[in-house]
Amino acid sequence: MQHALPDRALDLGAPMLRRLSSPVGAATALLVAAWSFVAFLPAFQVWLYGDVRFYEGWANSITNHLVPYRDFKLEYPPGALPVFALPTYARKALGYASTYYVWFRIEILVIALLALWATAKALERLGASRRRMYWALALSALAPALLGPIALSRYDYWPTLFVIAGVAALVSDRPVLACAAFAAGAVAKVFPIVLLPFALFELWRRRRMRGVAWGLAATVAVVAVALGPFVVLAPHGLTYAAHRQISRPLQIESTPAAVFVVAHEVGGAHLHVVKSAGSDNFAGSWPNRAATASGVLTAIALLGLYALYLRGRRGKDELVVACVAAVTAFVVFSKVFSPQYLVWLFPLVPLVGARRGLRASLLFALVVGLTQIWEPYRYGEYWHTFPAWISWLVVLRDLLVVVLLAVLVWPERERHRPAKYESVSA
């Protein structure tokens, strides 16, 4: 009896353009709609400035020919400079039309679209069906509306673009290019470096030490181009920026900080909040110990994920799940969990397929939606007085991110076909 081919097989035989055009077109429209909803809805206007105020100040300094790190202090890596400066140059080129804030949001839209298209490319290389492409790209496109103004008032889409480009390169069997992409993301915001080992693992598997050497060479070349000029011109300023990031205290929304929030709500523990390093943090000996422990836990979690991947099947689907889990683990165990960190996962979580992917996507949508309840509208109320309902929402959100990580790393049981479909050897 002849059986109809499954949807996946039919999709794999279709031309790539035909497979991608409709899902990508629909997702592009959704992303533009989500961006417009956040960018133009009057209720969001007051919250769309955020850190963009600082970006504009740094951009003006750059366009006035001041050298970053030498002539003015900057806490972000050099790879962030282009995304800060470009809106000012675009505005000048068009006769100072509109404001820096508008141009910055337009820039974020362009970067988000590029990330969306890279996500589509990764899904195509994973052999995703059209149905899966539709819902995966839709989640990625609608995520900015779920998170709200934070998504458009921070530059985190920029390093995220390099992350998804690197993952797309990995599943397209181009690990050297992936190394370069992850390095470019890391010099914009450090977290993409956690994905570099996966590219090096693939190079070792294919070409042993020669492949790893090529990957490391690409990584070093990108880092040298980004950091080299400032190492020569402003070594002290660059050291200051690195120290400022490394020495940050325990931020009040982080997962380790949730322990102290619970202690406050249940046992009446006193919470002392200080402003430093651009965030609101818990001060005291125990929060300081927790901040140190979070770094150790992050390293242990990442090493565990690398080991799990090396011991597993190491197919493309497993590679993607491992990459998503590594970024999620970095968010879970980090001593800082700013809400914009969720942008890092916008294009990544939708790449996970099968039942694991459905559970992860639903959890992720819930996490992002919960975060917008207090960020940024009631964030000031949270760190000033810690109202019980906001505190428990923050704790719940952090716990759900831990559950998301568990969903990504928990081994799935093998599903066997009925005996009548299994092949029998003579």
Secondary structure, DSSP 8 states (H G I E B T S, - for coil): ------HHHHHHHS-HHHHHHHHHHHHHHHHHHHHHHHHH-GGGGGGS-TTHHHHHHHHHHHHTT--BTTTB---S-GGGHHHHHHHHHHHHHTTS-S-HHHHHHHHHHHHHHHHHHHHHHHHHHTT--HHHHHHHHHHHHHHHHHHGGGGGSSSTHHHHHHHHHHHHHHHTT-HHHHHHHHHHHHTTSSGGGGGHHHHHHHHHHHHHHHHHHHHHHHHHHHHHHHHHHHHHH-HHHHHHHHHHHHT--EETTSHHHHHHHHHHHHH-----EEEETTEEEE-SHHHHHHHHHHHHHHHHHHHHHHHHHHHS---HHHHHHHHHHHHHHHHHHSS---GGGGGGGTTTGGG--HHHHHHHHHHHHHHHHHHHHHTTTTHHHHHHH--HHHHHHHHHHHHHHHHHHHHHHS--------GGGS----
